[in-house]
Amino acid sequence: MPSLSTQRKAPVTLQVCLNVDGVVSSSSDTSSIKELFRDRNDIWILGFTKAIGIPDVLHTELWTVLTGLELGFTMDSKLWRFNLTVNK
């Protein structure tokens, strides 16, 4: 799976851009998520990683999106525009 740095694109207007990624370890049946918020100038606003106990890929990816959106809604909602891109 490509890293966030190769997938991300700066937002074209005043919106905040959210990049998320979820990873499942096949050797330990554990998963982790990472989130990255950037402004229109591609400047980092907020980011984090977190270990979660979900051992399947689909639920990990969905959990990653949900966590990012929940955190984003605690920010100024006037900055939000939704665009979901799924990479294989």
C-alpha positions in Angstrom: 0.0 0.0 0.0 1.5 3.4 -1.0 2.4 5.8 1.8 0.3 8.9 2.6 3.0 11.1 1.2 2.6 9.6 -2.3 -1.2 9.7 -2.3 -2.0 13.1 -0.9 -3.1 16.0 -3.0 -3.5 19.6 -1.7 -7.1 20.9 -1.6 -7.7 23.4 -4.3 -9.8 25.8 -2.2 -9.9 26.9 1.5 -10.9 23.4 2.7 -9.0 21.1 4.9 -7.8 17.8 3.4 -8.0 14.6 5.4 -5.8 11.6 4.4 -6.3 8.3 6.2 -4.7 4.9 6.0 -5.4 1.6 7.8 -2.9 -1.3 8.1 -3.5 -4.8 9.3 -0.6 -7.0 10.3 -1.0 -10.5 9.0 1.6 -11.9 11.5 0.0 -10.5 14.7 -3.7 -9.9 13.7 -3.5 -6.4 14.9 -4.1 -3.1 13.0 -3.3 0.5 13.1 -4.7 3.7 11.6 -3.1 7.0 10.7 -4.8 10.3 10.0 -3.4 13.5 8.5 -5.2 16.9 8.1 -3.6 19.6 5.9 -4.7 23.0 4.7 -4.9 24.3 1.1 -1.2 25.1 1.1 -0.4 21.5 2.0 0.6 22.6 5.6 0.2 20.0 8.3 -2.6 20.9 10.8 -3.1 17.7 12.8 -2.0 14.0 12.5 -1.8 10.9 14.6 -1.4 7.1 14.5 -3.3 4.7 16.7 -3.3 1.0 17.3 -6.7 -0.7 17.1 -7.7 -4.3 17.7 -9.6 -5.0 14.5 -7.9 -7.9 12.6 -9.6 -7.5 9.2 -8.9 -5.1 6.4 -12.4 -3.9 5.5 -13.3 -3.0 9.1 -9.9 -1.3 9.7 -10.3 0.9 6.6 -13.9 1.8 7.6 -12.8 2.6 11.2 -10.1 4.8 9.8 -12.5 6.9 7.8 -15.0 7.1 10.7 -12.3 8.2 13.1 -11.0 10.9 10.7 -14.5 12.3 10.1 -15.3 12.3 13.8 -12.1 14.2 14.6 -12.7 16.6 11.6 -16.2 17.5 12.8 -14.7 18.8 16.0 -12.8 21.3 13.9 -14.6 24.2 12.1 -17.2 22.5 9.9 -17.3 25.4 7.5 -14.0 24.1 6.1 -15.3 20.7 5.2 -15.9 19.4 1.7 -16.1 15.6 1.3 -14.2 13.6 -1.3 -13.6 9.9 -0.8 -10.9 8.2 -2.9 -10.2 4.5 -2.4 -6.9 3.1 -3.5 -6.3 -0.6 -4.0 
